[in-house]
Amino acid sequence: MTVFLLLVALLGQIISYANLALTSSLKQVECASQARIVLDRLALDLSARVKEGGTTIIVNKLPNASDGICFLAYARTSDQIATTPADNNRLGVFGFAEELQTDPTLNASAPMFIWGNGALTWSSQTGSQSEVDNQPIRALQRAVGDLPTSYASPAGSNMLDWVPIGTDIVRFEISFLLNNGTVVTVPPTNTSNSAYTAMTAPLYPLALSASTSSDTTNHTYVTALIVGVAALDLQTRKLLVSNNGFQTLNSHLPDVSNTVGQQTALQVWNPQRAAWITGKILPKPVGQEIRFYQQTIFL
């Protein structure tokens, strides 16, 4: 009888461990799926980016908050830009950012990754040829105004219509790979247009060629974006609903910096896990279950 009870207890322990492993695997799959959706969408839209007409990529490097990005690109499908007629050759302005929204699954405000788009057309454009030529840059300026300006500020809708595409994504950070192989968090900026030179930090219109670079000494320019996202599954996010949990998490996901060895999101965030758990800064499962993903997108 004693042997039987020991076997039952052992079997129960095995089943418990198996359930824990299965739950952890499902959480990992959930986070990885959302991260893949976000990173793939960004990479695909950037692959269709307009490279003519003086346009560039504008990155909003917010302190203590997720970054934002917008650029001009060709719509890949006829319905990708809601306000554009069925014409795949039409241009659109695309944006990616993080915004606090009411999450219906949590019934609370939570960070959510959003994707925005807006149609660009010259049909109503009047004026001189130079005004027509500057229409794409003016559209970028309007789109920049729609990017959130802080952790708690909402996205605007002057140019972009936003939709959530990543409810599990709690942070979004961008670093820059330069043509000389170095990685930086403050990129050389584009000097080809007065609209760009008028922009100040945290807005960075990227220099994508040596001829447009603000780096007049080494003539460096951006060749790739290194994009990092932090993801947290639904069950674990429920633990952050009360006591400003999401804001606490955001404050303990540091911005990337130019400190040696800490130029990318993964290099900065990975060491934080142990501190969260041992210091009881956040619920223990948050430190155990949060996932970090990173992708290099060449331009």
Backbone bond lengths (Angstrom), bond angles and torsions (degrees), N, CA, C in turn:
res aa  C-N    CA-C-N  psi(-1)  N-CA   C-N-CA  omega(-1)  CA-C   N-CA-C  phi
1 M - - - 1.470 - - 1.534 110.78 -
2 T 1.342 115.06 -41.14 1.464 119.54 -179.88 1.526 110.69 -62.29
3 V 1.340 115.60 -42.40 1.460 120.16 178.87 1.523 110.47 -62.02
4 F 1.321 116.15 -41.10 1.466 121.29 -179.87 1.534 110.63 -61.68
5 L 1.346 116.00 -44.63 1.461 120.10 -179.81 1.525 111.18 -64.60
6 L 1.341 115.42 -38.84 1.459 118.65 177.71 1.523 111.39 -63.96
7 L 1.330 116.50 -39.61 1.464 120.29 178.38 1.527 111.25 -65.76
8 V 1.353 115.76 -40.08 1.472 119.54 178.01 1.527 110.63 -62.93
9 A 1.350 115.73 -43.83 1.462 119.72 179.37 1.524 111.07 -63.69
10 L 1.351 115.66 -41.51 1.460 119.88 178.88 1.520 111.30 -63.89
11 L 1.344 115.00 -42.68 1.465 119.09 178.86 1.533 110.97 -63.00
12 G 1.342 116.70 -41.18 1.458 120.05 178.45 1.516 111.69 -62.16
13 Q 1.352 114.75 -38.95 1.460 118.81 178.44 1.524 111.35 -65.86
14 I 1.328 116.12 -40.36 1.470 120.36 178.47 1.517 110.78 -63.25
15 I 1.333 116.31 -42.81 1.472 120.90 179.84 1.536 109.78 -64.08
16 S 1.341 115.99 -40.65 1.466 119.74 179.20 1.522 111.07 -62.18
17 Y 1.332 116.89 -45.48 1.464 120.66 178.28 1.528 111.46 -63.15
18 A 1.343 115.06 -38.78 1.459 119.18 179.39 1.525 111.03 -64.49
19 N 1.343 115.85 -40.68 1.469 119.53 178.42 1.522 111.36 -64.99
20 L 1.331 116.58 -40.08 1.462 119.96 177.93 1.524 111.02 -63.22
21 A 1.330 115.21 -42.84 1.464 119.36 179.72 1.516 111.30 -64.85
22 L 1.345 116.22 -40.34 1.460 120.34 179.27 1.524 110.89 -65.00
23 T 1.348 115.83 -44.36 1.467 119.80 179.49 1.527 110.91 -60.97
24 S 1.323 115.54 -44.16 1.470 119.39 179.86 1.524 110.87 -63.59
25 S 1.338 116.84 -39.60 1.470 120.75 179.20 1.519 110.97 -64.83
26 L 1.341 117.29 -41.02 1.458 120.80 179.46 1.527 110.88 -65.28
27 K 1.325 116.53 -39.36 1.463 120.09 177.22 1.527 110.81 -63.75
28 Q 1.320 115.81 -40.60 1.461 120.01 179.59 1.519 111.06 -65.17
29 V 1.336 116.53 -41.15 1.464 120.65 178.26 1.528 110.47 -63.65
30 E 1.334 116.68 -41.35 1.467 120.85 178.93 1.519 111.25 -60.14
31 C 1.335 116.62 -48.44 1.465 120.56 -179.58 1.521 111.63 -65.50
32 A 1.335 116.13 -43.31 1.467 119.74 -178.42 1.522 110.93 -63.99
33 S 1.329 117.20 -37.40 1.470 120.74 179.86 1.520 110.68 -64.49
34 Q 1.338 116.44 -44.09 1.468 119.29 -179.67 1.527 111.17 -67.81
35 A 1.330 116.31 -41.02 1.462 119.08 178.32 1.524 110.61 -62.81
36 R 1.312 116.88 -39.88 1.466 120.67 179.87 1.528 110.67 -64.90
37 I 1.324 118.04 -40.22 1.470 121.57 178.17 1.526 109.84 -60.02
38 V 1.332 116.54 -47.61 1.461 121.64 -177.08 1.526 111.30 -65.81
39 L 1.324 116.48 -49.56 1.466 119.99 -176.59 1.527 111.57 -68.61
40 D 1.325 117.37 -38.17 1.471 120.06 178.17 1.519 111.29 -66.78
41 R 1.334 116.91 -40.55 1.467 119.64 179.41 1.521 110.39 -62.77
42 L 1.322 116.57 -43.28 1.460 120.17 178.99 1.529 110.75 -63.68
43 A 1.333 116.82 -44.24 1.465 120.27 -179.36 1.523 111.65 -64.82
44 L 1.327 116.86 -41.02 1.464 120.25 -179.87 1.522 111.61 -66.30
45 D 1.322 116.59 -43.64 1.466 119.26 179.58 1.530 110.96 -66.61
46 L 1.320 116.78 -38.17 1.468 119.15 177.57 1.524 111.80 -67.33
47 S 1.336 117.06 -30.30 1.465 119.75 178.79 1.527 111.57 -67.34
48 A 1.334 116.58 -22.21 1.463 120.99 177.84 1.526 111.75 -100.16
49 R 1.320 116.58 14.92 1.463 121.53 -176.07 1.526 111.54 -63.10
50 V 1.320 115.95 141.66 1.457 122.21 175.12 1.528 108.45 -76.58
51 K 1.316 116.80 125.82 1.457 121.24 -176.42 1.525 112.51 -109.59
52 E 1.330 116.74 1.16 1.461 120.87 -179.52 1.526 109.81 -106.89
53 G 1.328 114.54 173.77 1.463 120.39 172.17 1.513 115.01 72.86
54 G 1.335 117.04 19.04 1.460 119.15 176.40 1.509 114.97 77.70
55 T 1.333 117.72 10.38 1.461 119.15 -179.39 1.522 110.21 -80.85
56 T 1.318 115.81 158.12 1.452 121.19 178.49 1.519 109.16 -146.25
57 I 1.314 116.45 -173.30 1.464 123.16 175.06 1.519 107.56 -102.69
58 I 1.319 116.73 132.56 1.461 120.52 178.86 1.527 108.52 -112.38
59 V 1.318 115.82 125.15 1.461 122.14 -179.40 1.526 108.96 -112.76
60 N 1.318 115.13 134.13 1.454 122.08 177.47 1.530 108.20 -102.92
61 K 1.336 117.32 100.37 1.468 122.57 -175.93 1.530 109.46 -89.66
62 L 1.320 115.83 80.63 1.459 119.98 -176.25 1.530 111.39 -72.61
63 P 1.323 118.74 136.38 1.465 120.59 174.21 1.526 110.76 -74.09
64 N 1.329 116.26 135.10 1.470 122.60 176.93 1.527 112.88 57.14
65 A 1.306 115.85 35.73 1.463 120.99 178.71 1.521 108.90 -162.20
66 S 1.318 116.25 170.08 1.455 120.54 178.09 1.516 110.70 -67.71
67 D 1.325 115.85 148.12 1.454 121.21 175.95 1.525 110.34 -76.50
68 G 1.320 116.53 168.35 1.454 123.03 173.75 1.517 109.10 -133.52
69 I 1.323 117.00 159.71 1.459 120.61 -178.11 1.516 109.00 -150.67
70 C 1.341 116.89 144.08 1.463 120.58 173.90 1.523 109.36 -146.26
71 F 1.328 115.99 153.36 1.461 122.20 -177.24 1.519 108.77 -165.11
72 L 1.317 115.34 165.95 1.461 122.38 178.73 1.524 108.94 -96.45
73 A 1.337 116.88 135.25 1.466 119.83 -178.39 1.518 109.91 -150.77
74 Y 1.336 115.23 163.01 1.453 121.44 174.12 1.524 109.32 -82.04
75 A 1.327 116.00 137.07 1.460 119.73 176.31 1.526 109.04 -67.89
76 R 1.342 115.88 133.60 1.467 119.69 -178.23 1.519 111.91 -81.43
77 T 1.340 117.31 -26.04 1.465 121.31 179.95 1.514 108.88 -132.92
78 S 1.310 115.90 161.73 1.468 120.57 -175.05 1.523 111.95 -67.62
79 D 1.346 117.62 -23.12 1.464 118.99 -177.79 1.524 112.33 -107.82
80 Q 1.336 117.36 12.21 1.458 119.05 -178.18 1.519 111.91 -68.27
81 I 1.321 116.61 -35.83 1.458 121.08 175.98 1.519 107.23 -107.11
82 A 1.302 115.49 111.38 1.459 120.28 -170.72 1.517 113.73 -60.66
83 T 1.327 117.25 -32.98 1.455 120.00 -175.34 1.524 112.97 -92.77
84 T 1.315 116.64 5.20 1.454 120.48 -179.61 1.529 110.50 -101.12
85 P 1.327 119.65 134.57 1.462 120.25 174.88 1.516 111.12 -60.00
86 A 1.320 117.04 168.13 1.467 121.92 -176.78 1.522 110.42 -68.01
87 D 1.314 115.38 80.98 1.454 121.38 -178.15 1.519 107.88 -146.06
88 N 1.327 116.70 103.29 1.457 121.07 -175.27 1.514 113.46 -64.86
89 N 1.321 117.93 -13.69 1.454 120.61 -178.83 1.522 112.40 -87.32
90 R 1.337 116.54 -5.90 1.452 119.25 179.84 1.527 110.35 -69.22
91 L 1.311 115.33 151.27 1.452 121.67 179.54 1.518 110.43 -96.53
92 G 1.306 115.11 154.52 1.452 120.50 175.92 1.512 110.58 -142.36
93 V 1.321 115.68 155.70 1.454 121.62 171.81 1.515 107.15 -99.85
94 F 1.329 116.83 130.52 1.450 121.70 -176.83 1.518 110.08 -118.22
95 G 1.317 116.31 143.52 1.448 121.42 179.95 1.520 111.65 -136.07
96 F 1.316 116.23 150.53 1.458 123.49 176.55 1.520 107.55 -134.26
97 A 1.334 116.88 134.73 1.463 120.21 -177.39 1.526 109.04 -163.47
98 E 1.327 114.85 179.01 1.467 122.85 176.62 1.515 107.68 -120.51
99 E 1.329 115.75 137.85 1.464 119.88 -176.91 1.519 109.47 -142.01
100 L 1.335 115.96 145.19 1.460 120.08 171.63 1.527 108.25 -77.03
101 Q 1.327 115.71 121.97 1.452 121.50 178.53 1.520 108.83 -134.31
102 T 1.327 116.05 161.61 1.459 120.08 173.80 1.522 108.55 -75.72
103 D 1.318 116.02 115.54 1.459 121.62 179.24 1.519 108.44 -89.10
104 P 1.349 118.14 113.66 1.465 119.71 -176.12 1.525 113.29 -62.94
105 T 1.316 118.01 -26.91 1.468 119.57 179.22 1.526 111.80 -74.47
106 L 1.339 116.68 -23.66 1.465 121.19 178.25 1.524 112.07 -102.59
107 N 1.349 115.97 -17.41 1.461 121.85 -174.25 1.527 110.59 55.11
108 A 1.324 114.19 41.09 1.466 120.48 -178.72 1.513 109.04 -157.77
109 S 1.325 115.81 165.07 1.459 121.19 177.65 1.521 109.32 -77.51
110 A 1.342 115.71 132.17 1.462 121.01 -177.67 1.524 109.24 -149.71
111 P 1.342 117.99 153.23 1.471 119.92 176.84 1.522 110.25 -65.83
112 M 1.323 115.37 141.32 1.455 121.77 -177.21 1.528 108.72 -144.55
113 F 1.319 116.29 134.74 1.461 119.64 -179.96 1.523 108.92 -81.02
114 I 1.344 116.52 131.58 1.463 121.05 -174.85 1.525 110.59 -124.72
115 W 1.307 114.11 150.10 1.478 122.99 178.29 1.524 107.23 -121.68
116 G 1.342 116.06 131.68 1.455 120.15 -178.16 1.507 112.38 -122.40
117 N 1.326 116.55 152.11 1.459 121.04 176.78 1.515 109.73 -146.43
118 G 1.321 115.21 151.46 1.455 121.58 177.13 1.512 110.06 -150.38
119 A 1.304 117.03 140.27 1.463 121.17 -176.91 1.522 111.09 -76.54
120 L 1.327 114.99 144.39 1.460 121.52 174.78 1.526 107.84 -119.88
121 T 1.322 116.06 121.13 1.459 120.17 179.38 1.513 109.67 -141.99
122 W 1.312 115.57 148.26 1.464 120.74 177.84 1.536 111.40 -96.30
123 S 1.322 118.07 6.63 1.461 120.91 -172.28 1.523 112.60 -60.56
124 S 1.341 116.68 -32.85 1.471 119.37 -178.74 1.519 112.24 -104.17
125 Q 1.336 116.03 7.96 1.462 119.98 -177.19 1.534 111.29 -77.19
126 T 1.299 115.32 128.99 1.464 120.58 174.44 1.509 108.16 -129.11
127 G 1.305 117.03 160.58 1.444 120.87 177.59 1.511 111.49 121.44
128 S 1.319 116.04 -163.30 1.451 121.51 -176.36 1.518 111.45 -72.77
129 Q 1.328 115.22 166.57 1.469 119.48 178.61 1.520 111.02 -62.39
130 S 1.339 117.11 -36.87 1.464 119.67 179.17 1.521 111.42 -63.01
131 E 1.351 117.31 -35.61 1.458 120.19 177.43 1.524 110.66 -66.52
132 V 1.337 115.69 -39.69 1.463 119.83 177.47 1.520 110.09 -63.98
133 D 1.338 116.88 -43.59 1.459 120.94 -179.39 1.519 112.10 -63.63
134 N 1.333 116.94 -30.89 1.459 120.59 -177.99 1.526 113.69 -87.56
135 Q 1.338 116.53 0.99 1.463 119.22 -178.43 1.527 112.77 -56.85
136 P 1.345 120.30 -44.40 1.470 119.00 178.28 1.526 113.14 -60.10
137 I 1.329 117.37 -39.95 1.455 120.36 -179.77 1.519 110.50 -68.42
138 R 1.329 116.85 -38.58 1.462 119.60 177.22 1.528 110.58 -64.21
139 A 1.335 116.19 -37.32 1.464 119.87 177.61 1.528 110.46 -63.88
140 L 1.332 117.17 -39.35 1.465 120.68 176.69 1.529 110.87 -63.35
141 Q 1.331 116.04 -39.79 1.458 119.79 178.53 1.526 110.72 -61.42
142 R 1.327 116.59 -42.43 1.462 120.18 178.26 1.525 110.80 -65.27
143 A 1.339 116.60 -40.40 1.463 120.43 -179.17 1.522 111.27 -65.10
144 V 1.335 116.11 -38.78 1.469 120.03 177.68 1.528 110.42 -58.15
145 G 1.314 116.33 -37.26 1.455 120.53 178.78 1.510 113.58 -66.13
146 D 1.333 117.31 -16.39 1.465 121.21 178.51 1.528 113.05 -88.28
147 L 1.334 117.71 -13.69 1.461 120.24 -179.88 1.527 109.84 -70.05
148 P 1.343 118.07 140.21 1.469 119.92 175.75 1.525 111.26 -55.73
149 T 1.324 116.56 146.26 1.462 121.25 -176.38 1.529 113.14 -105.26
150 S 1.334 117.33 -2.91 1.464 121.34 176.46 1.525 107.76 -162.75
151 Y 1.318 115.75 177.72 1.467 119.96 -179.33 1.520 111.68 -58.86
152 A 1.323 117.23 -39.01 1.460 120.75 -173.51 1.528 114.19 -99.21
153 S 1.341 118.18 -4.71 1.462 119.31 -176.37 1.528 110.97 -81.50
154 P 1.335 117.91 146.10 1.460 120.97 179.24 1.521 112.06 -81.26
155 A 1.326 116.06 159.67 1.461 121.06 172.89 1.522 109.24 -75.80
156 G 1.337 116.41 147.20 1.458 120.65 178.01 1.514 111.80 -88.12
157 S 1.312 116.94 175.22 1.470 121.32 -178.39 1.520 111.58 -134.97
158 N 1.330 116.77 28.07 1.452 120.81 179.48 1.525 111.14 -67.68
159 M 1.328 116.31 -38.47 1.460 121.50 -178.13 1.519 112.33 -123.21
160 L 1.326 116.93 -32.92 1.457 121.70 -170.62 1.526 112.40 -110.73
161 D 1.322 115.35 138.56 1.460 122.20 170.19 1.530 107.16 -99.69
162 W 1.330 116.99 122.17 1.463 121.56 -171.67 1.523 112.31 -101.01
163 V 1.319 116.09 145.23 1.466 122.25 171.86 1.531 107.87 -137.77
164 P 1.334 118.53 142.74 1.472 120.14 177.39 1.522 110.61 -75.16
165 I 1.331 116.62 135.65 1.466 120.65 177.82 1.528 111.94 -127.59
166 G 1.340 117.46 -1.40 1.460 119.25 -179.22 1.509 111.82 -151.88
167 T 1.340 117.47 86.84 1.465 120.76 -178.86 1.520 112.24 -71.37
168 D 1.326 117.98 -23.04 1.468 121.11 -179.46 1.526 112.90 -86.92
169 I 1.331 117.57 -10.40 1.461 121.12 -176.27 1.529 109.24 -82.09
170 V 1.344 116.36 117.84 1.464 120.23 -176.18 1.524 112.87 -107.94
171 R 1.342 117.89 -7.33 1.471 119.91 176.93 1.526 109.55 -159.09
172 F 1.338 115.78 147.58 1.458 123.37 -175.05 1.521 108.09 -141.71
173 E 1.338 117.26 116.95 1.465 121.28 -176.60 1.527 110.38 -131.53
174 I 1.333 115.99 143.88 1.465 121.69 -178.20 1.527 110.01 -123.94
175 S 1.330 115.47 131.82 1.465 122.72 168.00 1.526 107.88 -116.25
176 F 1.336 116.21 172.45 1.460 119.79 -171.41 1.530 110.92 -130.33
177 L 1.326 115.51 129.86 1.457 121.69 173.63 1.520 108.38 -95.81
178 L 1.330 116.61 124.80 1.456 121.60 -177.72 1.524 111.58 -94.43
179 N 1.310 115.72 167.46 1.469 121.09 -177.72 1.520 113.22 -64.99
180 N 1.328 117.87 -19.47 1.467 120.41 178.33 1.525 112.70 -92.43
181 G 1.346 116.40 6.85 1.456 120.93 175.76 1.505 115.83 91.69
182 T 1.318 118.46 -4.74 1.463 120.58 179.65 1.527 110.82 -85.17
183 V 1.324 114.53 155.25 1.466 121.34 177.37 1.522 108.11 -112.89
184 V 1.334 116.32 129.63 1.461 121.09 -177.67 1.523 109.39 -133.76
185 T 1.314 115.93 164.00 1.466 120.53 174.70 1.513 111.73 -109.20
186 V 1.331 116.76 -12.56 1.469 121.49 173.62 1.526 106.39 -115.37
187 P 1.328 118.25 104.60 1.463 120.58 -172.07 1.524 112.80 -84.61
188 P 1.328 117.46 158.99 1.465 119.90 168.28 1.527 108.74 -64.94
189 T 1.313 116.18 140.24 1.467 119.96 -174.46 1.524 111.80 -102.77
190 N 1.333 114.01 163.64 1.460 122.33 -176.61 1.528 109.77 -83.87
191 T 1.316 116.83 128.97 1.467 121.37 -178.67 1.524 112.47 -113.10
192 S 1.330 117.68 15.98 1.462 120.66 -172.92 1.524 113.71 -80.00
193 N 1.333 117.22 -12.10 1.460 119.51 -176.54 1.522 109.25 -144.32
194 S 1.314 116.43 143.73 1.468 119.91 -178.62 1.523 111.91 -62.79
195 A 1.340 116.82 -26.99 1.463 119.91 177.62 1.520 110.58 -63.75
196 Y 1.334 117.05 -33.90 1.457 121.17 179.08 1.527 111.50 -77.49
197 T 1.315 116.82 -44.52 1.462 119.61 -177.32 1.524 111.69 -67.04
198 A 1.326 116.77 -20.30 1.466 120.17 178.24 1.527 111.71 -79.18
199 M 1.340 117.23 -15.24 1.463 120.00 -179.39 1.521 110.28 -77.29
200 T 1.321 115.64 140.67 1.462 121.35 179.13 1.532 109.37 -124.46
201 A 1.339 115.55 162.34 1.462 121.12 178.94 1.536 109.85 -52.77
202 P 1.333 116.67 138.04 1.466 128.14 15.73 1.532 115.48 -91.17
203 L 1.350 118.17 12.43 1.461 119.95 178.43 1.522 110.43 -87.79
204 Y 1.332 115.93 131.58 1.460 120.96 -179.74 1.529 110.12 -130.80
205 P 1.345 117.77 102.72 1.468 120.05 170.35 1.524 107.91 -76.65
206 L 1.306 117.32 116.41 1.461 120.98 -167.69 1.522 112.42 -73.14
207 A 1.329 115.03 138.26 1.463 121.05 168.98 1.521 107.41 -80.78
208 L 1.330 116.55 118.83 1.461 121.23 -176.70 1.523 111.79 -110.15
209 S 1.327 116.18 7.66 1.467 121.11 175.45 1.525 107.96 -153.65
210 A 1.328 115.88 159.23 1.461 119.91 -178.97 1.522 111.70 -64.19
211 S 1.333 116.47 -33.86 1.468 120.08 -175.85 1.520 113.35 -70.53
212 T 1.343 117.63 -20.14 1.464 120.25 -179.26 1.518 112.53 -106.72
213 S 1.331 117.75 5.79 1.458 121.21 -171.34 1.524 112.50 -80.31
214 S 1.325 114.81 142.48 1.465 120.67 174.16 1.523 111.48 -76.33
215 D 1.330 116.82 -11.62 1.462 121.55 177.56 1.527 108.90 -82.68
216 T 1.316 116.16 91.40 1.464 120.35 -174.99 1.530 112.65 -80.93
217 T 1.330 115.90 -7.24 1.470 119.42 -179.95 1.522 111.75 -91.41
218 N 1.324 116.54 -55.81 1.464 120.95 -176.54 1.524 112.79 -102.24
219 H 1.332 116.98 -10.19 1.468 122.70 177.77 1.536 111.57 56.70
220 T 1.326 115.63 40.39 1.461 119.55 178.14 1.524 110.38 -77.92
221 Y 1.315 115.20 155.27 1.460 121.71 176.88 1.529 109.21 -151.47
222 V 1.326 116.00 165.69 1.466 121.92 -173.90 1.529 109.90 -83.78
223 T 1.324 116.21 129.38 1.465 121.12 177.59 1.524 112.51 -111.28
224 A 1.335 117.46 -17.52 1.466 120.14 -179.40 1.520 110.21 -158.78
225 L 1.323 115.59 153.54 1.460 122.30 172.80 1.527 108.29 -102.94
226 I 1.318 116.58 134.02 1.468 121.56 173.27 1.523 106.45 -105.71
227 V 1.322 115.62 105.70 1.463 122.10 -169.97 1.522 109.59 -105.03
228 G 1.319 116.24 125.64 1.455 121.54 177.29 1.519 110.91 -117.17
229 V 1.328 115.95 139.55 1.461 121.02 175.76 1.528 109.19 -130.01
230 A 1.325 115.66 146.73 1.463 122.50 173.29 1.518 107.33 -110.78
231 A 1.333 116.38 131.61 1.463 121.03 -175.84 1.525 110.46 -126.92
232 L 1.320 114.91 144.14 1.459 121.49 -179.72 1.525 108.41 -137.83
233 D 1.323 116.78 128.11 1.465 121.30 -175.40 1.526 111.50 -68.57
234 L 1.324 115.70 164.37 1.463 122.57 -174.99 1.520 112.18 -57.87
235 Q 1.340 117.69 -48.40 1.462 120.35 -176.59 1.522 111.53 -60.25
236 T 1.317 116.94 -40.51 1.464 119.95 -179.43 1.516 111.23 -74.97
237 R 1.337 117.21 -34.18 1.465 119.68 178.11 1.524 111.56 -62.46
238 K 1.330 117.81 -27.29 1.468 120.73 178.88 1.525 111.57 -61.85
239 L 1.334 116.57 -25.65 1.461 120.62 -179.86 1.523 112.07 -72.84
240 L 1.343 117.28 -14.37 1.467 121.53 -176.09 1.523 113.12 -102.55
241 V 1.317 117.07 3.15 1.465 120.36 -175.73 1.528 110.87 -64.78
242 S 1.320 117.27 -39.82 1.468 120.29 -176.46 1.529 110.84 -95.70
243 N 1.326 115.35 164.20 1.469 123.60 174.41 1.528 113.38 56.52
244 N 1.325 116.35 37.69 1.473 120.91 177.31 1.530 112.16 53.74
245 G 1.325 115.43 39.78 1.452 120.49 -175.66 1.517 113.89 -60.95
246 F 1.332 117.17 -40.97 1.463 120.04 -179.35 1.526 111.30 -66.57
247 Q 1.328 116.31 -38.28 1.459 119.44 178.86 1.532 110.40 -67.87
248 T 1.333 116.79 -38.32 1.467 120.30 176.46 1.521 110.52 -62.89
249 L 1.333 116.76 -43.41 1.458 120.50 177.88 1.524 110.47 -60.68
250 N 1.335 117.05 -45.22 1.461 120.85 -179.33 1.528 111.12 -60.36
251 S 1.320 117.00 -40.87 1.464 120.34 -178.13 1.515 112.39 -69.93
252 H 1.341 117.55 -18.90 1.459 121.09 178.99 1.527 112.23 -104.00
253 L 1.312 116.74 12.71 1.465 122.44 167.96 1.533 105.87 -109.04
254 P 1.321 118.37 91.04 1.471 120.99 -171.35 1.525 112.07 -64.36
255 D 1.323 114.22 154.00 1.459 119.97 170.31 1.526 109.26 -66.03
256 V 1.314 116.51 149.68 1.461 119.32 172.24 1.525 108.05 -68.67
257 S 1.325 115.39 150.32 1.461 119.69 -177.62 1.521 109.36 -136.36
258 N 1.297 115.61 172.59 1.456 120.25 179.58 1.528 112.54 -86.14
259 T 1.335 116.96 11.05 1.454 120.20 174.39 1.524 108.90 -60.24
260 V 1.321 116.84 139.27 1.466 120.33 -177.93 1.523 109.91 -57.25
261 G 1.326 115.38 128.93 1.459 120.69 179.35 1.505 114.39 83.90
262 Q 1.341 118.00 2.39 1.463 120.68 -178.45 1.527 111.52 -131.75
263 Q 1.324 115.99 42.43 1.454 118.65 -176.93 1.527 113.00 -92.08
264 T 1.329 118.71 -9.00 1.465 120.74 179.67 1.522 109.88 -122.07
265 A 1.323 115.43 160.94 1.461 120.75 -176.66 1.527 111.82 -59.76
266 L 1.329 118.03 -43.92 1.458 119.99 -178.24 1.528 111.55 -62.38
267 Q 1.315 116.88 -38.49 1.465 120.53 -179.61 1.530 111.27 -65.44
268 V 1.316 116.75 -30.34 1.465 121.08 -177.80 1.524 111.46 -87.71
269 W 1.326 117.00 -41.85 1.468 120.25 -171.38 1.523 114.39 -80.94
270 N 1.314 117.85 -38.15 1.467 119.70 -174.53 1.523 113.77 -53.83
271 P 1.345 119.29 -42.21 1.470 118.46 -179.48 1.527 114.40 -67.36
272 Q 1.332 118.51 -10.55 1.461 120.66 -175.28 1.530 112.74 -75.72
273 R 1.322 118.05 -23.58 1.471 121.43 -173.08 1.524 112.23 -54.48
274 A 1.337 116.54 -52.30 1.465 120.49 -175.62 1.522 111.31 -60.59
275 A 1.341 116.35 -39.19 1.467 120.02 -179.03 1.521 111.21 -65.41
276 W 1.335 116.92 -38.45 1.457 119.79 178.80 1.521 110.99 -62.25
277 I 1.328 116.42 -41.37 1.463 121.00 -174.82 1.525 110.68 -75.36
278 T 1.338 117.24 -51.01 1.465 119.79 -177.01 1.525 112.26 -70.54
279 G 1.335 116.67 -33.37 1.454 119.59 -179.13 1.516 114.19 -86.62
280 K 1.324 116.85 -2.68 1.469 122.28 -179.09 1.527 111.78 52.79
281 I 1.335 114.88 36.74 1.460 120.25 179.47 1.524 110.37 -72.57
282 L 1.311 116.20 -38.02 1.460 123.52 -179.79 1.523 108.19 -130.40
283 P 1.340 118.13 161.17 1.459 119.12 174.83 1.529 111.07 -52.40
284 K 1.314 116.71 137.54 1.464 121.57 -174.44 1.521 113.51 -51.41
285 P 1.359 119.45 -42.13 1.471 119.01 -179.80 1.531 113.80 -60.56
286 V 1.339 117.59 -25.77 1.466 119.87 179.31 1.525 109.74 -63.64
287 G 1.324 116.48 -47.31 1.448 120.12 178.03 1.517 113.00 -65.27
288 Q 1.330 116.33 -29.96 1.466 120.41 -179.06 1.517 112.41 -80.30
289 E 1.325 117.34 -35.10 1.463 120.75 -169.62 1.523 114.97 -103.37
290 I 1.318 118.64 -15.50 1.460 118.42 -179.60 1.531 109.59 -63.94
291 R 1.320 116.32 139.41 1.469 121.70 -177.17 1.526 109.37 -120.87
292 F 1.317 115.30 141.68 1.452 121.78 178.28 1.521 109.56 -116.52
293 Y 1.334 115.36 134.37 1.468 120.96 -179.37 1.526 108.30 -132.00
294 Q 1.308 115.82 148.76 1.458 120.41 -177.45 1.515 110.39 -145.37
295 Q 1.314 115.78 141.74 1.470 121.22 179.37 1.518 109.65 -141.48
296 T 1.326 115.69 138.83 1.456 120.92 175.00 1.528 108.35 -97.76
297 I 1.322 116.41 122.69 1.461 122.25 -177.56 1.527 107.85 -112.96
298 F 1.318 116.26 109.23 1.463 119.87 -178.50 1.533 110.69 -79.32
299 L 1.314 114.10 142.53 1.454 120.18 -176.12 1.521 111.81 -102.95
